[in-house]
Amino acid sequence: MRLINIGFGNMVSANKLVAIVSPDSAPIKRIISDAKERGMLIDATYGRRTRAVVITDSDHVILSALQPETVANRLNDEEEEDSNE
């Protein structure tokens, strides 16, 4: 099981990721509010501005203070390390 750091020492299983998106669009804001109502929202921003929304295959929605590109690069770096071993 590979874990991806989404900021401030918080980790998400790379196998469970479906999407990493920006929170700016109306549909993503709707996904966030729906997840909050269902109790499936995890806020990992530590009070900072939400810059990335991570959606998992279990319908959990995770808020991160890192840019989506940063999270994606960390995921790609992990994959490259695994393929080199």
VMD Tcl script that draws the C-alpha trace (Angstrom):
set ca {
  {0.00 0.00 0.00}
  {1.45 3.33 -1.10}
  {0.60 6.48 0.84}
  {0.64 9.97 -0.63}
  {1.32 13.00 1.57}
  {-1.48 15.55 1.08}
  {0.05 18.10 3.45}
  {0.83 18.54 7.13}
  {1.73 14.87 7.57}
  {-1.66 13.63 6.32}
  {-1.57 10.61 4.05}
  {-4.02 9.04 1.59}
  {-3.76 5.59 0.06}
  {-2.70 5.99 -3.56}
  {-4.77 2.94 -4.53}
  {-7.98 4.66 -3.38}
  {-7.59 7.90 -5.35}
  {-10.08 8.62 -8.11}
  {-9.43 12.31 -8.76}
  {-7.47 15.33 -7.55}
  {-9.27 18.52 -8.56}
  {-9.36 22.25 -7.89}
  {-12.19 23.45 -5.61}
  {-13.07 26.52 -7.70}
  {-15.89 25.23 -9.92}
  {-19.54 25.04 -8.90}
  {-19.82 21.24 -9.43}
  {-16.86 20.60 -7.11}
  {-18.33 22.95 -4.50}
  {-21.54 20.93 -4.76}
  {-19.60 17.67 -4.28}
  {-17.98 19.16 -1.16}
  {-21.29 20.27 0.35}
  {-22.93 16.91 -0.44}
  {-20.04 15.05 1.20}
  {-20.32 17.28 4.26}
  {-24.04 16.48 4.57}
  {-23.35 12.74 4.26}
  {-20.50 12.83 6.77}
  {-17.96 11.82 4.12}
  {-15.87 15.03 4.13}
  {-12.37 15.02 5.61}
  {-10.80 18.44 6.12}
  {-7.01 18.12 6.09}
  {-6.32 21.82 5.53}
  {-5.53 22.71 9.17}
  {-7.54 25.92 8.76}
  {-5.80 27.03 5.60}
  {-7.38 27.73 2.23}
  {-8.55 24.65 0.32}
  {-6.55 24.30 -2.87}
  {-7.13 20.68 -3.81}
  {-10.02 18.27 -3.42}
  {-9.17 14.57 -3.37}
  {-11.97 12.17 -4.27}
  {-11.62 8.52 -3.29}
  {-13.28 5.35 -4.54}
  {-15.18 5.06 -1.24}
  {-16.90 8.43 -1.96}
  {-14.86 10.22 0.70}
  {-13.94 13.79 -0.20}
  {-10.69 15.10 1.28}
  {-9.74 18.77 1.36}
  {-6.05 19.66 1.10}
  {-4.18 22.95 1.36}
  {-1.72 21.83 -1.34}
  {-2.12 22.62 -5.03}
  {-3.56 19.76 -7.12}
  {-0.35 19.73 -9.17}
  {1.73 19.23 -6.02}
  {-0.36 16.25 -4.91}
  {-0.24 14.78 -8.44}
  {3.54 15.23 -8.60}
  {3.92 13.42 -5.28}
  {1.81 10.60 -6.66}
  {3.90 10.43 -9.84}
  {7.14 10.52 -7.84}
  {5.96 7.55 -5.79}
  {5.11 5.61 -8.97}
  {8.54 6.34 -10.47}
  {10.29 5.15 -7.30}
  {8.27 1.91 -7.35}
  {9.12 1.24 -11.00}
  {12.84 1.85 -10.39}
  {13.02 -0.73 -7.60}
}
mol new
graphics top color blue
foreach p $ca { graphics top sphere $p radius 0.5 }
foreach p [lrange $ca 0 end-1] q [lrange $ca 1 end] { graphics top cylinder $p $q radius 0.2 }
display resetview
